[in-house]
């Protein structure tokens, strides 16, 4: 079975974020917010994802691996946020978040000023807790 393409690396999170002039400010704001809420140090996952914490997944197909519990990537078109939409409370919070889009497991935000940061913080807290305690844990 193929190895997971997105694995933790030893690359510098700060250097990666500094390379994104358009999203640099939001990237460093998310870095502080997510590390403060999760209590986890930031770690690069693959070349473009800043992740916090980890969890082990194993699917019925036999595929398994490790992934960041929550994280983000400062993409050209938007900020991609991972792990925040899985929990049962997410739907209600997303309704109060502000301007965003939801895709397959991702939350997309153009800029942090478009959303309510207190609601985003709650999504991070609940998403992290759900991913590390309920998701793929039987």
N, C-alpha and C positions, 0 to 999 in steps of 0.2 A: 504494500500500500504506500502511496506517495506521502512524503513527509509534509507536514504543515508548512506552508510558505511564510506565514507570519509568526515568527519566533522572536523571543526577547533577544536583544543585541546589547552590546556594550557601548553603543554610540551615545554621544552627548546630547541630551534633551535640549539644553540651553543653546548649543550650537545649531541644532536643527531648527529651533524656533526663531533664532536670530536671522536665519536665511529667508524668512518669509516677510518681506517688507509690508505687504498689504495686511496680513493677519498677525503680525508680530505681537502687537498689543493685546489682542484677544487671546492669543496663544499663551502669553505669560499670565494673563488673568485666569485662564482655565487651569494652568499649571498650579497656581497658588490655591485656587478654589478646590480642585480635585484632590490635591495632596493634603490640604487641610481637613477635608471631609473624610477621606478614606484613611488617613494616617499612614499611607503608603508612599514610598519614594517613587518618583516618576521614572519610567524605564521605556526606552525605545523598543517597539515591537515592529520588526521589519524596518524598512527605510522611512516610513511616513506616519506611524501611529505612536502617540504618547500614551502609555498605559499605566494603570495603577492597580496593584494587586494582581492576583492570578487565580484561575480556577482550572480544574481538569475536566475535560468533557470526554464522554464515550457514547457514541451513537450505536443504535441497533445494528448498523451495517458493519460494526467493528472498528470504524475509524475513531481514533482518539488522539488527544493532545492537550496542550495547555494554551490558554489565551488570557489576555488582559481582562480583569474583571470589569473595569470601566476605562474609558479613554477617549481620545479625540485626535483628529488630524486636521490641520489647517489647509484644506484643499483650496484650489484656485477659485472655485465657484461658491464655496461655503465652508463653514466649520462642520465637520462630521463628528458626531458624538456617539460613542458606542456603550452599550450596556445599560442605557437609561430607560428603555421602553419595555422591558420584559416583565417587570413586577406588576402585580394586580392593581396597584394604586396609580400606575403610570397614566392611564387613560384620563382620569379626572385631572391630574396635574397638567397634562398636555393641553387640556382645554383652557387652562389659565396661564400658560407659559408666555404666549405672545406669538409673534410671527415666526413660524417654523414649518418644516415639512418632515414627514416620516417615511422612511423607506424600509427595506427588509432588514430589520434589526438596527437601523441607524436613525438618528435624529439629526436633521440638517438645519443650521441656523446661519443666516447671512452674516450677522454680527451680533455680539453680545448685547449691545444697546437695544436690539429689537426684542429682547425677552426680559421677563421679570427674573432678576437674579436670585431672589429668594425661592421662587418656584423651581428654577434650575438647580439650586443647591439641594432642595428636597428630592428632586429626581435623581441627582447623583447619590445622595445618601441612601434612598430606597433601592435604587438600581444596584448599587454596590452590595448592599445587604442581601438582596434577592439572588444576585449572581453567585455570591460566595456561600450562601447557606441553602438555597433551594434549587437552583438550576443545576441539573445533572447530579443531584445528590439523592437519587432513588425516587 
